[in-house]
Amino acid sequence: MGWGTTFNCEIFLSRENITSKEQLESLVEDKKLLLTEIKQKLAMFASANPRDIVPKEWEDESISYLNNNIEELMEDFSNIHRQLINYEYCLANYSTIRND
């Protein structure tokens, strides 16, 4: 009678269960797309006239409106970029992690 150990690995990132390389590649592409969208919004804020992008209810506090939106975009960018780095690391080491 022989003894053996079976090892099954699933990758868990931030409460996500990633079970295939294709799913991981899809997540990487999704995060890259989100980062591109945020960059475009930041470029819009940088190049637009504040009167053109600030809603009527924020006219008196246009600088606060812009500051809040840019701060939120930068925080989102940072979080998404961190996730992207984790996904790319896992993708680069997928065969090692999955024991394929």
HELIX and SHEET records of a PDB file:
HELIX    1   1 LYS A   21  SER A   47  1                                  27    
HELIX    2   2 PRO A   50  ILE A   53  1                                   4    
HELIX    3   3 LYS A   56  GLU A   61  5                                   6    
HELIX    4   4 SER A   62  ALA A   92  1                                  31    
HELIX    5   5 TYR A   94  ARG A   98  1                                   5    
SHEET    1   A 2 ILE A  11  LEU A  13  0                                        
SHEET    2   A 2 GLU A  16  ILE A  18 -1                                        
END                                                                             
